Amino acid sequence: MAFVLAYTKKGTIYYDSGNPENYPEQKGLNCDLHDAMHLALSRDGKNWIPLRNDTGILFPKADFTKGVPGGITKTLRQPWIFRKADGSFGVCAVRCGQNAPDPDSVGAIMLFFSKDLIRYEEAGFLQVAQAQISHPECRYDRDADTYELEWSCGQSRYRGKTADFVTVEETEPVEASVQGKTGGGEEARPQNADGCGIRDAVPGNILEITEEEALRLEQFFGVIENVGVTVPQLHVRAGETPDFSGLPGAVCAYSDGSVHEKLVEWDREDFEKIDFCVPGEYEISGKVRQKRYPFPFVDAMLSDPCVCQYRGKYFLSASGQRSVTFRISDTLEGLSEAAPREIYRLPESDQVHANMWAPEMHVIHGVPYVFTTVGEREWCTVRSHVLRCVGDPENPADWEAPRLVCRPDGEELQGKGISLDMTYFCVDDVHYVMWSDRLFEERSKARTVADSADICIAQIDPDAPWQLITEPVRILRPLYGWDRCETPVDEGPYLLRHGDDLFVTISGSSTGLADLYCLGLLHAKAGSDLLQKESWDWLPYPVLTKESVPGQFGPGHNSFLKEPDTGDDLLIYHAVPHDAHNRALGRHMGIRRVHWAQNGYPYLEMTPERDLKPEFLRVCCKIRVEG
């Protein structure tokens, strides 16, 4: 028996970082993150484990239909999960305009439908009153083959029935709620905040689900950690000595059902004691090898880190002021001690705010390029540029001046706003760039309003990557509270390919209030038309937040790299540590192994402690010598 609890979170109006000196000029509304449906699981209906680190899973979409630059953020309250007639799920809730009633859904229940409580579709609104409502409930009555509804309006409670979620019939007032009564016999009851044990939870209801449904929720939304390690037995024929370097690795098992093979440092002395001419069973001991990268990785503030490997060396770049700077090393670990080396600097001018943001080095047809921005004044002037190397990337003299990225007709990429965080990738021999694009709307000569920061894609000429050969296509806008908190921003795209699956991480939410920065995920398939918005699936919840790894706030703006010894994918990212007084210490670089979960998605929260438990560090390999 398993149960799922729907809830939202309460708290202060604005995000509190723990120290008033951190972000005195930025205010992030907590409702953007808290007023979403959170889920928790229980096997007894009493003890609850929050999913997705106690962060939101279901967020209503923003409204872009009113002509408001950046759209209008929507939130939800009082979520109630119910089972539909076909065994799938529905959610009814009250939609809000952030902390205020929503003028566009007065008297209406907002509906979502879901096959598995993992992905949801907005199913519209069911009008039940003419005034503001609260606490909607829905239960399927199997005997009558209809849905029983309840809601409050003012000081009164009402109920009605619907068969199609379009119209409501038999509406009448009720003296008291019939909470706990379900025509289908399934339990759906409210839960008070004191009883669920989740801090600041505002529970909606509890629904009984199957064990299979609970396991699937854990697979997608639970913490993934190491639960065991096995080593395959080795069989050899008598008289044949196996290659020591070819001994098997350790297969690490994880709580979601996934596995990951790690190298093992085997004891050579144990190995050399074995007489492979004598049949029998032997054992050698070993230690599972695990790469651990410290956080911070570099003893300096670094934003937007990107690591590129070229001709046996590693090049680390990050956002600077007026220059592109590399840290260069023969090894990945060596980057932590490498001194910064300036390879290009903007010409000196009286523009003290001139800047170059988020430089990324990419190699196209064997030629190194840097994709970055150039801003003449403050942030509102940044434009995407590309630098080409005509020789040695370590030699500043071999880098050409930045070229402005242009549309197919030669016009500037974004003439009425900014373009930034441009990245490059090649799929099936087609070369693409993806970037963040933001339009400025001039309301008057004295007032300019910024639109949302959106993600665009286009094809380029690989021999002149500053030249688009297709028109830009907008494939993503900030849709949910979590990528709109304080600022509606989607930026920092970077591709991670896994077979035919194309994943692009996107950084979202506040850029100034750095604690609230977080990471989302786009997904597409190789072979699809990547210039079509419909080819990309945007996960509706963040995959990396300040709750993901304790002590690392505002994770985001990452790149990916292959680990040289194992071939594992590595996440290169920045996050904000706090000191003992909760002072935010600025963005610092981190490195973490990407774990490929059982559901096929990258799991970006795999800390070393979750990756390999101490009790599984020591292993043995059984070798059977057969006559």
Secondary structure, DSSP 8 states (H G I E B T S, - for coil): -EEEEEEEE---SB---S-TTS-TT---BTHHHHSSBEEEEESSSSS-EESGGG--SB----B-SS--TT-B--EEEEEEEEE-TTS-EEEEEEEEETTEE-TTSTTEEEEEEESSSSS-EEEEEEE--SS-EEEEEEEEETTTTEEEEEEEETTEEEEEEESSSS--EEEEEESS--TT--TTS--EE---HHHH--TTEEEEEEEEE-HHHHHHHHHHHS---EEEEE---EEEETT----GGG---EEEEETTS-EEEE-EEE-HHHHHT--TTS-EEEEEEEEE------SSSSSS---S-EEEEETTEEEEE---SSEEEEEEESSSGGGGT---EEEEE----S-TT-B----EEEEETTEEEEEEEEBSSSGGG-EEEEEEBSS-TT-GGGB---EE-B-TTS-BS-TTEEEEEEEEEEETTEEEEEEEEEEEEEEETTEEEEEEEEEEEEEEETTEEEEESS--EEEE---SGGGTSSS-BEEEEEEEEETTEEEEEEEES-SSSGGG-EEEEEEEETTS-TTSGGG-EE-SS-SB-TTTSTT-EEEEEEEEEE-TTT--EEEEEEEE-B-TT--B---EEEEEE-EE-TTSSEE----HHHHS-GGGSEEEEEEEEE-
